[in-house]
Amino acid sequence: MKFSTYTFVAAAAFTAAGAFAQQKMDDMKSMDMAKKPAADAKQATHKAKAMVKKVDSKAGTVTLAHEPVASLNWPSMTMNFKVKDKMLWSKLGDGKKVDVEFVKDGDDYVVTKVK
């Protein structure tokens, strides 16, 4: 008899949890999931101190080992950035310490200024 009692209690709990989850999803039906958040009038610019690890002008990328980026809550790390402005390549030499500014562009982060 104990087995059937436990089975009944478990089945009731799962049914209630499923109904609750469905209710929460129903609350979201009025949301337009395809709608993207409004973009700021000015795109956020982020700053970091970094060391240039690798330059690939043909691919249009630079690998930077950067210090923490407070505006993004990022720790120090090494990552690739796109570089679209050809004038910046002369400031991006392997092993060079630089101050960079960058923005998010789609899935990429793009260096916009190098000091």
C-alpha positions as CSV (number, residue, x, y, z in Angstrom):
1,M,0.0,0.0,0.0
2,K,2.9,2.3,0.7
3,F,4.1,2.0,-2.9
4,S,0.8,3.1,-4.3
5,T,0.6,6.1,-1.9
6,Y,4.1,7.3,-2.9
7,T,3.2,6.8,-6.6
8,F,0.0,8.9,-6.2
9,V,1.9,11.7,-4.3
10,A,4.7,11.8,-6.9
11,A,2.2,11.8,-9.8
12,A,0.2,14.6,-8.2
13,A,3.4,16.7,-7.6
14,F,4.6,16.3,-11.2
15,T,1.1,17.2,-12.5
16,A,1.0,20.4,-10.4
17,A,4.6,21.4,-11.4
18,G,3.7,20.9,-15.1
19,A,0.5,23.1,-14.7
20,F,2.5,25.8,-12.9
21,A,5.2,25.8,-15.6
22,Q,2.5,26.0,-18.3
23,Q,0.9,28.9,-16.5
24,K,4.2,30.8,-16.4
25,M,4.7,30.2,-20.1
26,D,1.1,31.4,-20.9
27,D,1.9,34.7,-19.1
28,M,4.6,35.3,-21.7
29,K,2.3,34.9,-24.8
30,S,1.8,38.6,-24.9
31,M,5.5,39.3,-25.3
32,D,6.9,39.8,-28.8
33,M,9.9,37.6,-28.6
34,A,11.1,38.7,-32.1
35,K,11.3,42.3,-30.9
36,K,14.8,43.4,-30.0
37,P,15.5,45.8,-27.2
38,A,15.7,49.4,-28.3
39,A,19.2,50.4,-29.2
40,D,20.8,53.2,-27.3
41,A,21.2,56.4,-29.4
42,K,25.0,56.0,-28.8
43,Q,26.5,52.6,-29.0
44,A,28.4,51.6,-25.8
45,T,32.1,52.0,-26.1
46,H,34.3,49.9,-23.8
47,K,37.9,50.5,-22.9
48,A,40.8,48.2,-22.0
49,K,44.5,48.1,-21.5
50,A,45.9,45.2,-23.5
51,M,49.0,43.5,-25.1
52,V,48.8,42.6,-28.7
53,K,49.4,38.9,-29.1
54,K,48.8,38.4,-32.8
55,V,47.9,40.6,-35.8
56,D,46.1,39.2,-38.8
57,S,45.4,42.1,-41.1
58,K,44.2,39.7,-43.9
59,A,41.5,38.3,-41.7
60,G,40.9,41.7,-40.2
61,T,41.5,40.6,-36.6
62,V,43.8,41.2,-33.7
63,T,44.3,39.0,-30.7
64,L,44.5,41.0,-27.5
65,A,45.4,39.9,-23.9
66,H,43.4,42.5,-22.1
67,E,43.0,43.5,-18.5
68,P,39.5,43.5,-16.9
69,V,36.8,45.4,-18.7
70,A,34.7,47.0,-16.0
71,S,31.9,48.1,-18.3
72,L,31.2,44.5,-19.4
73,N,32.2,42.9,-16.1
74,W,34.8,40.8,-17.9
75,P,37.9,39.4,-16.2
76,S,41.3,39.6,-17.9
77,M,41.4,37.3,-20.9
78,T,42.9,36.8,-24.4
79,M,40.4,37.1,-27.3
80,N,40.1,38.1,-30.9
81,F,38.7,41.5,-32.0
82,K,37.8,42.7,-35.5
83,V,39.6,45.8,-36.8
84,K,37.7,47.5,-39.6
85,D,39.6,50.8,-39.8
86,K,42.9,50.3,-41.8
87,M,44.4,53.3,-40.1
88,L,44.6,51.4,-36.8
89,W,46.9,48.6,-38.1
90,S,50.1,50.6,-37.7
91,K,49.4,50.9,-34.0
92,L,48.8,47.2,-33.5
93,G,52.2,45.4,-33.5
94,D,52.9,42.0,-31.9
95,G,54.0,42.4,-28.3
96,K,52.9,46.1,-28.2
97,K,51.1,47.4,-25.1
98,V,48.0,49.5,-26.1
99,D,44.9,51.1,-24.7
100,V,41.9,50.2,-26.9
101,E,38.3,51.2,-27.3
102,F,35.9,48.8,-28.8
103,V,32.2,48.3,-29.5
104,K,29.9,45.3,-30.0
105,D,28.9,44.9,-33.6
106,G,26.5,41.9,-34.0
107,D,28.4,38.9,-32.6
108,D,31.8,40.6,-32.9
109,Y,33.7,43.1,-30.8
110,V,35.4,45.7,-33.0
111,V,38.4,47.9,-32.1
112,T,37.5,51.5,-32.8
113,K,40.5,53.3,-31.3
114,V,44.1,52.5,-30.3
115,K,46.5,54.6,-28.2
